[in-house]
Amino acid sequence: MISKLKIRNFKSLESLDLKLGHFNLLVGANASGKSNFLDALRFLKGLGNDLDLNEILNGKPSSTLNARWEGIRGGARYFAFLDRNGKRQEPVSFDIETSLPLSQEPSAFDYHLAVSIKDDHAIVSEESASDIPGSHLLNVIRENLLTNDTEGNFKSYYVSRPTAGICVRTFSEDIEKVTEHTEEANALSNTYGPFQDFYRSLRDLFHEIANMQFLDPDPVILRGYADHGRIAQMGEHGEGFAGIIKQICGSPSSYDALLEWLKNLRPDEITSLTTVEAPAGELMLAVNEYSRQFLAPTLSEGTLRFIALAAAFFQPVMPKVIVLEEIEKGLHPSRLRLLLELMRTQSKRTNTQVIATTHSPTLLSWLTSEDRKTTFVCSRDAESGATQMHSLAELPDLESILSKGSALSELFEQGWMESVL
């Protein structure tokens, strides 16, 4: 789980420090910076997938091995924060802290990256992990994060960087050697002892940010057919949705749990869930109401989106982080409470972190005091234009105001939250 995230000079996020939990909610007016924060998460996902910085920012076409990467809105040109005089503030930096095992004990592990822009081209200016500086060694490690087998054991590999003067050789989970040490490698060994522990933690951090799933299900896609092939996760807009449902139907425990959530959405109506197969083998969702069957094209947008969002928590391979934008789309206000409970409980059950945005005042009324610690109000500073993000728990006098009978939904609609920031 990403426990802390510090961002400097990324788009409107001039200076941001957040402590995150399992369930995190972003609220605020249009253009308050919520989408820019999600773009920052996309940047980190690209980093975890070992894309080149400029590919992350400007996009990468699809190939036989890789899907198309859309890039970050605005590309490298609008990557850095612009002050009121139009001057670009650099470097853009990200500090990520995760709770990962280090030397057999759970511990915080952090990674720092600073990026500068020259002629609309991004370059790394700083890189370090848990206070061990020096991008040369970290680059060697990062390029070999995927050299492990599926059981998590380290395969033998050899990396040589003559220009950096670094050669690293590892053998097994118990034996490792680092030869032709630079000062950076020596510092690493002296600080952390076994090189394996540091390598494992850095690998796990990058897997964490790489295994981030962005979801904004599109009813048009959800109503269509999906390939019969087994897929691990849905696409961002619901690609492969029916294939995921097919696999969930094959797992009794997951199917029963998903069906229970859907019965809460439409009490006394939904009795079972299945898929139908086209002649060519493609799959489509079907909902059964006793003796009647309704295919996906006949279902409402709200029902389809809820099924897709609920199914996301029962995917064959769960992501480390699920990012959801405008979760209230298509849902009746009375059903938002069910969606909130779904995200809250299933994020803990699956140990999948949820980061979501909403414009719905109604949703805020059902937040618990624990939820308010990781519900962040976004607003823009009138002078600098920088985005500010503060948790509801940090807002002055909030608890006193709520104790007098005011509702969070009312305070949000009246603009009170932004006014006190």
Residue pairs with C-beta under 8 A, 6 or more apart in sequence:
1 20
1 22
1 98
1 99
1 208
1 320
1 351
1 353
2 20
2 96
2 97
2 98
2 208
2 209
2 321
2 353
3 19
3 20
3 97
3 98
3 99
3 108
4 17
4 18
4 19
4 20
4 95
4 96
4 97
4 108
4 110
5 16
5 17
5 18
5 20
5 40
5 94
5 95
5 96
5 97
6 16
6 17
6 18
6 93
6 94
6 95
7 13
7 15
7 16
7 37
7 40
7 93
7 94
7 95
8 14
8 15
8 16
8 91
8 92
8 93
8 94
9 15
9 80
9 81
9 89
9 90
9 91
9 92
9 93
10 36
10 39
10 40
10 43
10 79
10 80
10 81
10 92
10 94
11 33
11 36
11 39
11 40
11 74
11 78
11 79
11 80
11 81
12 33
12 36
12 81
12 380
12 385
12 386
12 387
13 33
13 36
13 37
13 40
13 81
13 386
13 387
14 81
14 89
14 384
14 386
14 387
15 386
16 37
16 387
16 389
18 376
18 389
19 374
19 391
20 353
20 355
20 374
21 353
21 373
21 374
22 347
22 348
22 351
22 353
22 354
22 374
23 343
23 344
23 347
23 348
23 353
23 354
23 356
23 371
23 374
24 353
24 354
24 355
24 356
24 374
24 375
24 376
25 356
25 357
25 358
25 363
25 367
25 371
25 374
25 375
25 376
26 34
26 37
26 355
26 356
26 357
26 358
26 375
26 376
26 378
26 389
27 34
27 357
27 358
27 359
27 364
27 375
27 376
27 377
27 378
27 412
27 417
28 34
28 377
28 378
28 379
28 418
29 378
29 379
29 418
30 359
31 380
32 378
32 379
32 380
32 387
32 418
33 378
33 379
33 380
33 387
33 389
34 357
34 378
35 73
35 325
35 357
36 387
37 378
37 387
37 389
38 214
38 323
38 325
38 355
38 357
39 72
39 73
40 94
41 212
41 214
41 321
41 323
41 355
42 72
42 214
43 56
43 57
43 72
43 94
44 94
44 96
44 209
44 212
45 209
45 210
45 212
45 214
46 55
46 56
46 69
46 72
47 56
47 113
47 206
47 209
48 206
48 207
48 208
48 209
48 210
48 211
48 212
49 210
50 142
50 143
50 145
50 146
50 206
50 210
51 60
51 69
53 115
53 122
53 123
53 124
54 76
54 121
54 122
55 69
55 71
56 69
56 71
56 72
56 122
57 71
57 72
57 75
57 76
57 79
57 122
58 71
58 75
58 76
59 68
59 69
59 70
59 71
59 75
60 66
60 68
60 69
60 71
61 68
62 68
72 79
75 120
76 117
76 120
76 121
76 122
77 120
79 92
79 115
79 117
79 122
80 88
80 89
80 90
80 92
80 117
81 88
81 89
81 92
81 386
82 88
82 89
83 89
83 384
84 383
84 384
84 385
88 117
90 116
90 117
91 114
91 115
91 116
91 125
91 126
92 114
92 115
92 116
92 117
93 112
93 113
93 114
93 115
93 126
94 112
94 113
95 110
95 111
95 112
96 110
96 111
96 205
96 209
97 108
97 109
97 110
98 108
98 109
98 110
98 204
98 205
98 208
99 106
99 107
99 108
99 109
100 106
100 107
100 108
100 109
100 201
100 204
100 205
100 208
101 107
101 200
101 201
101 204
102 109
102 192
102 197
102 198
102 201
103 192
103 193
103 194
103 197
104 197
109 129
109 130
109 201
109 202
109 204
109 205
110 129
110 130
111 128
111 129
111 130
111 202
111 205
112 126
112 127
112 128
112 129
113 124
113 126
113 127
114 124
114 125
114 126
114 127
115 122
115 123
115 124
115 125
116 122
116 123
116 125
117 123
124 135
126 133
126 135
127 133
127 134
127 135
127 138
127 139
128 134
128 135
128 138
129 138
129 198
129 202
129 205
130 192
130 198
130 201
131 191
132 138
132 184
132 187
132 188
132 191
132 192
132 198
133 184
134 182
134 184
136 161
136 164
136 165
136 166
136 182
136 184
137 164
137 166
137 168
137 182
137 184
137 185
137 188
138 202
139 161
139 164
140 159
140 161
140 164
140 166
140 168
141 168
141 199
141 202
141 203
142 202
142 206
143 159
144 157
144 159
144 168
145 202
145 203
145 206
145 207
147 154
147 155
147 157
148 154
148 155
148 203
149 155
153 172
153 173
154 170
154 171
154 172
154 173
154 176
154 196
154 199
156 169
156 170
156 171
156 172
157 169
157 170
158 167
158 168
158 169
159 166
159 167
159 168
159 169
160 166
160 167
161 167
164 182
165 180
165 182
166 180
166 182
166 184
166 185
167 179
167 180
168 178
168 179
168 185
169 176
169 177
169 178
169 179
170 176
170 177
170 195
170 196
170 199
171 177
173 196
176 194
176 195
176 196
178 185
178 188
178 189
178 195
181 189
188 195
188 198
189 195
192 198
207 320
208 320
208 321
209 320
209 321
211 319
211 320
211 321
212 319
212 320
212 321
212 322
212 323
213 233
213 234
213 236
213 312
213 319
213 321
213 322
213 323
214 236
214 323
214 325
215 234
215 236
215 238
215 308
215 309
215 312
215 322
215 323
215 324
216 236
216 237
216 324
216 325
216 326
217 234
217 237
217 238
217 241
217 304
217 305
217 308
217 309
218 237
218 238
219 301
219 304
219 305
219 330
221 235
221 237
221 238
221 239
221 241
222 238
222 241
222 285
222 296
222 304
222 305
222 307
222 308
223 296
223 297
223 299
223 304
224 284
224 296
225 242
225 278
225 282
225 283
225 284
226 239
226 240
226 241
226 242
226 243
226 282
226 283
226 284
227 240
227 243
227 282
227 283
228 243
228 246
228 277
228 281
228 282
228 283
229 243
230 243
230 247
230 316
231 240
231 243
231 244
231 316
232 315
232 316
232 317
233 240
233 244
233 315
233 316
233 317
233 319
234 240
234 241
234 244
234 308
234 311
234 312
234 315
238 308
241 285
241 308
241 311
242 275
242 282
242 283
242 284
242 285
242 296
243 283
244 311
244 315
244 316
245 273
245 274
245 275
245 283
245 285
245 307
245 311
246 275
246 283
247 316
248 254
248 255
248 258
248 311
248 314
248 315
249 255
249 273
249 274
249 275
251 314
254 314
255 273
257 314
258 273
258 310
258 311
258 314
259 270
259 272
259 273
261 310
261 338
261 342
262 270
262 273
262 287
262 306
262 307
262 310
263 269
263 270
264 338
265 303
265 306
265 335
265 338
266 303
269 289
270 287
270 288
270 289
271 288
271 289
271 290
272 287
272 288
273 285
273 286
273 287
273 288
273 307
274 286
274 288
275 283
275 284
275 285
275 286
276 283
276 284
276 286
276 295
277 283
277 284
278 284
284 295
284 296
285 295
285 296
285 299
285 304
285 307
286 293
286 294
286 295
286 296
287 293
287 294
287 299
287 303
287 307
288 294
296 304
299 307
300 330
301 329
301 330
302 330
302 331
302 332
302 335
304 330
305 329
305 330
305 331
306 331
306 335
306 338
306 339
309 324
309 327
309 339
309 342
310 342
312 322
313 322
313 342
313 346
313 347
313 349
313 350
313 352
318 350
318 351
318 352
319 352
320 352
320 353
321 352
321 353
321 354
321 355
322 347
322 352
322 353
322 354
322 355
323 355
323 356
324 343
324 354
324 355
324 356
324 357
325 356
325 357
326 357
326 358
326 359
327 336
327 339
327 343
327 356
327 357
327 358
327 360
327 363
328 336
328 339
328 358
328 359
328 360
328 362
328 363
331 339
333 360
333 362
336 360
336 362
336 363
336 366
337 363
337 366
340 363
340 366
340 367
343 354
343 356
344 371
346 352
347 353
347 354
361 408
361 409
361 410
361 412
361 413
362 409
364 375
364 407
364 408
364 409
364 412
365 407
365 408
365 409
367 375
367 392
367 408
369 393
372 391
372 392
372 393
372 398
373 391
373 392
373 393
374 391
375 391
375 392
376 389
376 390
376 391
376 392
377 389
377 390
377 391
377 392
377 395
377 417
377 418
377 421
378 387
378 388
378 389
379 387
379 388
379 417
379 418
379 421
380 386
380 387
380 388
381 387
381 388
388 421
390 421
392 398
392 408
392 417
395 417
395 420
395 421
396 420
397 420
398 411
401 411
402 408
411 417
